[in-house]
């Protein structure tokens, strides 16, 4: 089984499972294939070129622009104020106090569709 993961924090559950031998313990012959971001992982999963993936934000997997892939969600990681996975970095003194303050501003993001889709999904 080929399991795709992005090399971002969201994939920690898969990295921990691999490191602690949980796949082997449960009789799973797993190859963990790493991707720089979740977008190429989602593309590979949607095209059935890998068997499983973990983890991808819903706006990336089911976002606009392409038909949703035929996938089954088995586990999920919840991100909220008490359990952050993403961080907003702003210049000290900018006055920006959250993601909503980004609407209409020019910002820097990684050059993938994933981050654009994520921002479109969370900005009011």
Z-matrix of the N, CA and C atoms (Angstrom, degrees):
N
C 1 1.443
C 2 1.529 1 108.14
N 3 1.320 2 116.31 1 132.53
C 4 1.461 3 121.28 2 176.25
C 5 1.531 4 107.61 3 -102.49
N 6 1.324 5 115.34 4 122.18
C 7 1.461 6 121.96 5 178.91
C 8 1.517 7 108.00 6 -111.84
N 9 1.321 8 116.84 7 117.09
C 10 1.455 9 121.23 8 178.16
C 11 1.515 10 111.09 9 -87.00
N 12 1.317 11 116.18 10 139.78
C 13 1.467 12 121.40 11 176.42
C 14 1.519 13 108.97 12 -139.76
N 15 1.317 14 115.65 13 145.76
C 16 1.457 15 118.81 14 170.97
C 17 1.522 16 106.88 15 -82.67
N 18 1.308 17 116.53 16 157.27
C 19 1.469 18 119.39 17 -179.07
C 20 1.529 19 111.14 18 -87.92
N 21 1.313 20 116.95 19 25.96
C 22 1.460 21 122.79 20 179.44
C 23 1.530 22 110.29 21 -100.05
N 24 1.304 23 116.77 22 167.29
C 25 1.473 24 122.42 23 -177.06
C 26 1.516 25 113.81 24 -54.98
N 27 1.306 26 117.70 25 -29.82
C 28 1.463 27 120.45 26 -176.39
C 29 1.530 28 111.57 27 -60.69
N 30 1.335 29 117.45 28 -22.21
C 31 1.468 30 121.38 29 -177.99
C 32 1.532 31 113.55 30 -88.29
N 33 1.308 32 118.44 31 4.82
C 34 1.461 33 120.70 32 -177.34
C 35 1.529 34 114.24 33 -51.25
N 36 1.344 35 120.62 34 -40.40
C 37 1.466 36 118.16 35 179.39
C 38 1.537 37 113.16 36 -58.11
N 39 1.318 38 117.48 37 -37.36
C 40 1.460 39 119.91 38 179.46
C 41 1.520 40 110.32 39 -71.40
N 42 1.341 41 117.11 40 -42.26
C 43 1.462 42 120.14 41 178.30
C 44 1.533 43 111.24 42 -60.90
N 45 1.327 44 116.90 43 -40.84
C 46 1.464 45 120.95 44 179.10
C 47 1.527 46 109.85 45 -65.33
N 48 1.327 47 117.25 46 -44.79
C 49 1.467 48 120.70 47 178.36
C 50 1.521 49 111.35 48 -59.02
N 51 1.332 50 116.31 49 -43.09
C 52 1.466 51 120.31 50 178.86
C 53 1.538 52 110.63 51 -64.88
N 54 1.318 53 116.22 52 -47.63
C 55 1.465 54 120.93 53 -176.80
C 56 1.532 55 112.06 54 -62.61
N 57 1.323 56 117.26 55 -35.43
C 58 1.459 57 121.02 56 -177.69
C 59 1.531 58 112.74 57 -92.19
N 60 1.325 59 116.91 58 7.67
C 61 1.457 60 120.47 59 175.27
C 62 1.516 61 115.20 60 70.07
N 63 1.327 62 117.87 61 24.85
C 64 1.463 63 119.85 62 -177.62
C 65 1.523 64 113.23 63 -68.30
N 66 1.326 65 117.55 64 -32.43
C 67 1.464 66 119.33 65 178.22
C 68 1.528 67 109.45 66 -64.90
N 69 1.311 68 116.61 67 -48.94
C 70 1.474 69 121.65 68 179.38
C 71 1.525 70 110.33 69 -61.49
N 72 1.324 71 117.09 70 -44.40
C 73 1.468 72 121.92 71 -179.25
C 74 1.522 73 111.83 72 -55.92
N 75 1.333 74 116.46 73 -34.13
C 76 1.461 75 120.83 74 -177.94
C 77 1.528 76 112.67 75 -100.93
N 78 1.332 77 116.28 76 16.07
C 79 1.456 78 120.74 77 174.37
C 80 1.517 79 114.93 78 73.80
N 81 1.312 80 117.30 79 25.19
C 82 1.465 81 121.47 80 -179.64
C 83 1.521 82 109.17 81 -102.00
N 84 1.312 83 115.89 82 118.76
C 85 1.464 84 121.41 83 175.77
C 86 1.523 85 106.61 84 -85.27
N 87 1.325 86 116.79 85 92.09
C 88 1.466 87 121.79 86 -172.01
C 89 1.518 88 111.78 87 -110.20
N 90 1.319 89 114.05 88 133.81
C 91 1.469 90 121.33 89 168.03
C 92 1.521 91 105.97 90 -107.00
N 93 1.327 92 117.31 91 120.65
C 94 1.460 93 121.02 92 178.09
C 95 1.519 94 107.42 93 -93.36
N 96 1.324 95 115.56 94 115.96
C 97 1.468 96 122.20 95 -178.82
C 98 1.520 97 108.61 96 -104.31
N 99 1.317 98 116.29 97 125.17
C 100 1.465 99 121.42 98 -175.17
C 101 1.535 100 111.77 99 -95.42
N 102 1.350 101 114.35 100 141.54
C 103 1.466 102 123.25 101 175.91
C 104 1.520 103 107.58 102 -126.36
N 105 1.321 104 117.13 103 147.82
C 106 1.473 105 120.06 104 -177.51
C 107 1.521 106 112.78 105 -62.55
N 108 1.326 107 116.86 106 -37.33
C 109 1.457 108 121.08 107 178.71
C 110 1.522 109 108.45 108 -138.27
N 111 1.320 110 115.80 109 174.88
C 112 1.462 111 120.60 110 -177.69
C 113 1.528 112 113.46 111 -74.82
N 114 1.325 113 118.52 112 -23.55
C 115 1.463 114 119.68 113 -176.38
C 116 1.528 115 112.61 114 -61.08
N 117 1.349 116 120.25 115 -52.19
C 118 1.463 117 117.95 116 178.18
C 119 1.525 118 112.40 117 -63.90
N 120 1.325 119 117.50 118 -31.18
C 121 1.461 120 120.84 119 174.75
C 122 1.524 121 109.92 120 -62.07
N 123 1.330 122 117.48 121 -47.08
C 124 1.463 123 121.59 122 179.26
C 125 1.525 124 110.77 123 -62.44
N 126 1.319 125 117.41 124 -40.06
C 127 1.466 126 120.90 125 178.40
C 128 1.526 127 111.02 126 -62.14
N 129 1.332 128 116.97 127 -44.36
C 130 1.469 129 121.55 128 179.89
C 131 1.532 130 111.12 129 -66.03
N 132 1.322 131 116.48 130 -40.02
C 133 1.460 132 121.12 131 178.49
C 134 1.529 133 110.66 132 -65.64
N 135 1.337 134 115.67 133 -46.10
C 136 1.464 135 120.20 134 -180.00
C 137 1.517 136 113.22 135 -63.18
N 138 1.333 137 116.86 136 -30.47
C 139 1.467 138 121.68 137 179.38
C 140 1.531 139 111.74 138 -89.17
N 141 1.323 140 117.66 139 3.41
C 142 1.472 141 123.70 140 178.75
C 143 1.527 142 112.50 141 61.83
N 144 1.335 143 116.82 142 31.39
C 145 1.466 144 120.41 143 176.21
C 146 1.529 145 112.05 144 -91.04
N 147 1.335 146 116.61 145 -10.15
C 148 1.456 147 122.13 146 170.65
C 149 1.530 148 106.88 147 -131.90
N 150 1.324 149 115.99 148 160.58
C 151 1.463 150 120.26 149 -173.92
C 152 1.525 151 114.12 150 -86.42
N 153 1.321 152 116.33 151 -30.88
C 154 1.462 153 120.52 152 -177.17
C 155 1.517 154 108.55 153 -153.40
N 156 1.306 155 115.80 154 164.47
C 157 1.458 156 120.38 155 178.47
C 158 1.505 157 110.19 156 -149.52
N 159 1.282 158 115.46 157 149.45
C 160 1.446 159 117.95 158 176.99
C 161 1.512 160 109.22 159 -160.70
N 162 1.177 161 119.16 160 127.11
C 163 1.449 162 135.26 161 -3.98
C 164 1.520 163 109.94 162 -118.82
N 165 1.334 164 116.93 163 154.64
C 166 1.460 165 122.73 164 -178.20
C 167 1.524 166 107.66 165 -135.28
N 168 1.311 167 117.20 166 134.17
C 169 1.467 168 120.64 167 177.53
C 170 1.529 169 109.63 168 -65.94
N 171 1.318 170 116.30 169 140.88
C 172 1.466 171 120.38 170 -178.95
C 173 1.527 172 113.87 171 -54.30
N 174 1.347 173 119.49 172 -41.47
C 175 1.474 174 117.94 173 178.82
C 176 1.533 175 113.11 174 -61.20
N 177 1.321 176 117.16 175 -25.80
C 178 1.459 177 120.55 176 178.30
C 179 1.529 178 109.62 177 -78.31
N 180 1.308 179 116.01 178 -44.86
C 181 1.465 180 120.89 179 -176.06
C 182 1.518 181 112.02 180 -73.22
N 183 1.329 182 117.25 181 -42.64
C 184 1.455 183 121.28 182 -174.76
C 185 1.517 184 112.78 183 -114.05
N 186 1.324 185 117.68 184 21.87
C 187 1.459 186 122.19 185 -175.89
C 188 1.518 187 113.33 186 -71.98
N 189 1.330 188 115.41 187 175.87
C 190 1.460 189 120.71 188 -179.48
C 191 1.529 190 111.81 189 -70.13
N 192 1.322 191 115.73 190 159.49
C 193 1.458 192 119.97 191 173.56
C 194 1.506 193 115.16 192 105.84
N 195 1.311 194 117.75 193 -18.25
C 196 1.463 195 120.31 194 -179.66
C 197 1.523 196 108.46 195 -152.20
N 198 1.320 197 116.76 196 152.69
C 199 1.470 198 117.19 197 176.49
C 200 1.521 199 110.13 198 -64.79
N 201 1.324 200 117.71 199 144.44
C 202 1.463 201 119.34 200 -178.50
C 203 1.524 202 110.63 201 -63.14
N 204 1.311 203 116.23 202 140.22
C 205 1.464 204 119.00 203 178.33
C 206 1.521 205 110.48 204 -70.11
N 207 1.311 206 116.10 205 155.75
C 208 1.466 207 121.52 206 176.82
C 209 1.528 208 107.06 207 -86.29
N 210 1.314 209 115.35 208 90.97
C 211 1.460 210 121.51 209 -179.26
C 212 1.523 211 109.26 210 -129.39
N 213 1.309 212 115.02 211 159.55
C 214 1.458 213 121.55 212 175.59
C 215 1.526 214 107.18 213 -115.55
N 216 1.324 215 116.28 214 127.13
C 217 1.463 216 121.16 215 177.73
C 218 1.521 217 107.44 216 -85.81
N 219 1.337 218 116.42 217 119.69
C 220 1.461 219 121.49 218 -176.50
C 221 1.518 220 111.06 219 -101.13
N 222 1.326 221 117.14 220 -42.54
C 223 1.456 222 121.29 221 176.77
C 224 1.519 223 108.46 222 -135.08
N 225 1.302 224 116.06 223 162.32
C 226 1.461 225 120.52 224 179.12
C 227 1.522 226 109.17 225 -141.38
N 228 1.321 227 115.05 226 151.34
C 229 1.452 228 122.31 227 174.14
C 230 1.525 229 106.19 228 -112.80
N 231 1.320 230 116.36 229 127.91
C 232 1.461 231 120.38 230 -179.17
C 233 1.518 232 108.77 231 -96.13
N 234 1.326 233 114.81 232 131.70
C 235 1.459 234 120.17 233 174.63
C 236 1.517 235 107.95 234 -111.64
N 237 1.306 236 115.29 235 124.78
C 238 1.459 237 120.48 236 175.27
C 239 1.527 238 108.19 237 -145.58
N 240 1.313 239 116.72 238 -175.58
C 241 1.465 240 120.07 239 -176.38
C 242 1.527 241 112.38 240 -59.80
N 243 1.315 242 117.53 241 -32.24
C 244 1.460 243 120.92 242 -178.89
C 245 1.530 244 112.75 243 -83.06
N 246 1.327 245 117.16 244 -19.05
C 247 1.467 246 122.12 245 -177.06
C 248 1.531 247 109.76 246 -134.23
N 249 1.325 248 117.86 247 67.81
C 250 1.470 249 119.78 248 -175.12
C 251 1.526 250 112.71 249 -75.86
N 252 1.308 251 114.82 250 140.65
C 253 1.461 252 121.97 251 171.45
C 254 1.521 253 109.85 252 -112.06
N 255 1.319 254 115.67 253 -29.25
C 256 1.464 255 121.73 254 -178.39
C 257 1.526 256 108.90 255 -107.17
N 258 1.307 257 115.15 256 150.51
C 259 1.458 258 119.84 257 179.18
C 260 1.515 259 109.75 258 -131.36
N 261 1.318 260 115.59 259 139.87
C 262 1.449 261 122.42 260 174.91
C 263 1.523 262 107.04 261 -98.28
N 264 1.318 263 116.15 262 117.99
C 265 1.462 264 121.34 263 179.44
C 266 1.518 265 108.30 264 -102.97
N 267 1.320 266 116.97 265 124.27
C 268 1.462 267 120.96 266 -178.90
C 269 1.524 268 109.02 267 -130.99
N 270 1.315 269 114.54 268 155.47
C 271 1.454 270 120.88 269 177.60
C 272 1.526 271 109.12 270 -68.97
N 273 1.331 272 115.67 271 135.03
C 274 1.453 273 120.96 272 178.97
C 275 1.532 274 109.16 273 -56.43
N 276 1.323 275 116.06 274 132.75
C 277 1.453 276 121.35 275 179.70
C 278 1.522 277 114.30 276 85.42
N 279 1.339 278 117.56 277 4.23
C 280 1.467 279 120.68 278 -177.35
C 281 1.519 280 112.44 279 -72.04
N 282 1.321 281 117.29 280 -23.95
C 283 1.455 282 120.85 281 -177.27
C 284 1.523 283 113.19 282 85.05
N 285 1.317 284 118.07 283 -5.22
C 286 1.455 285 120.78 284 178.98
C 287 1.523 286 109.30 285 -74.19
N 288 1.337 287 116.39 286 129.01
C 289 1.457 288 120.21 287 -175.70
C 290 1.526 289 113.68 288 -122.75
N 291 1.290 290 118.55 289 17.19
C 292 1.469 291 120.59 290 178.75
C 293 1.504 292 111.27 291 162.98
N 294 1.313 293 115.37 292 173.39
C 295 1.457 294 121.24 293 -176.33
C 296 1.524 295 111.57 294 -61.31
N 297 1.334 296 118.36 295 -37.68
C 298 1.461 297 121.37 296 -178.67
C 299 1.532 298 111.94 297 -58.15
N 300 1.327 299 117.30 298 -28.44
C 301 1.468 300 121.63 299 -179.51
C 302 1.525 301 112.02 300 -72.02
N 303 1.321 302 117.89 301 -7.83
C 304 1.469 303 121.07 302 -178.60
C 305 1.522 304 113.07 303 -82.62
N 306 1.341 305 117.91 304 -17.92
C 307 1.465 306 120.36 305 -177.15
C 308 1.523 307 110.09 306 -55.08
N 309 1.343 308 114.96 307 126.94
C 310 1.450 309 121.33 308 177.86
C 311 1.517 310 114.81 309 82.92
N 312 1.313 311 118.27 310 -1.29
C 313 1.462 312 121.79 311 -179.70
C 314 1.519 313 110.13 312 -101.61
N 315 1.302 314 115.29 313 157.39
C 316 1.463 315 121.66 314 174.82
C 317 1.530 316 107.30 315 -88.46
N 318 1.327 317 115.50 316 125.02
C 319 1.460 318 119.89 317 -177.08
C 320 1.519 319 109.86 318 -132.80
N 321 1.312 320 116.26 319 162.45
C 322 1.458 321 121.68 320 177.01
C 323 1.517 322 110.45 321 -100.98
N 324 1.321 323 116.87 322 131.52
C 325 1.460 324 122.79 323 176.03
C 326 1.518 325 108.27 324 -137.15
N 327 1.326 326 116.48 325 164.28
C 328 1.459 327 119.01 326 173.72
C 329 1.523 328 108.99 327 -61.60
N 330 1.323 329 118.37 328 146.11
C 331 1.465 330 121.16 329 -173.58
C 332 1.530 331 113.62 330 -79.58
N 333 1.323 332 116.24 331 60.44
C 334 1.464 333 120.13 332 176.15
C 335 1.520 334 108.79 333 -133.02
N 336 1.303 335 115.59 334 159.00
C 337 1.459 336 120.59 335 176.97
C 338 1.520 337 111.37 336 -65.02
N 339 1.321 338 116.35 337 -25.30
C 340 1.463 339 120.85 338 -176.13
C 341 1.519 340 112.05 339 -56.97
N 342 1.299 341 117.84 340 -48.11
C 343 1.457 342 120.70 341 -176.10
C 344 1.518 343 111.62 342 -71.36
N 345 1.331 344 117.09 343 -36.39
C 346 1.463 345 119.61 344 175.77
C 347 1.518 346 109.50 345 -61.84
N 348 1.328 347 118.32 346 -45.59
C 349 1.457 348 121.74 347 179.74
C 350 1.520 349 111.60 348 -63.75
N 351 1.342 350 115.91 349 -40.10
C 352 1.459 351 119.95 350 179.12
C 353 1.517 352 110.33 351 -61.14
N 354 1.338 353 116.94 352 -46.34
C 355 1.461 354 120.51 353 179.83
C 356 1.515 355 111.64 354 -64.54
N 357 1.330 356 117.42 355 -40.21
C 358 1.473 357 119.84 356 177.64
C 359 1.516 358 111.14 357 -61.64
N 360 1.316 359 117.29 358 -34.61
C 361 1.456 360 121.24 359 -178.41
C 362 1.518 361 112.76 360 -74.81
N 363 1.337 362 118.24 361 -32.50
C 364 1.461 363 119.48 362 -173.93
C 365 1.519 364 114.47 363 -100.61
N 366 1.336 365 117.64 364 -16.85
C 367 1.466 366 117.79 365 179.89
C 368 1.523 367 109.67 366 -80.22
N 369 1.327 368 117.17 367 136.80
C 370 1.488 369 120.29 368 -178.20
C 371 1.508 370 111.63 369 -66.93
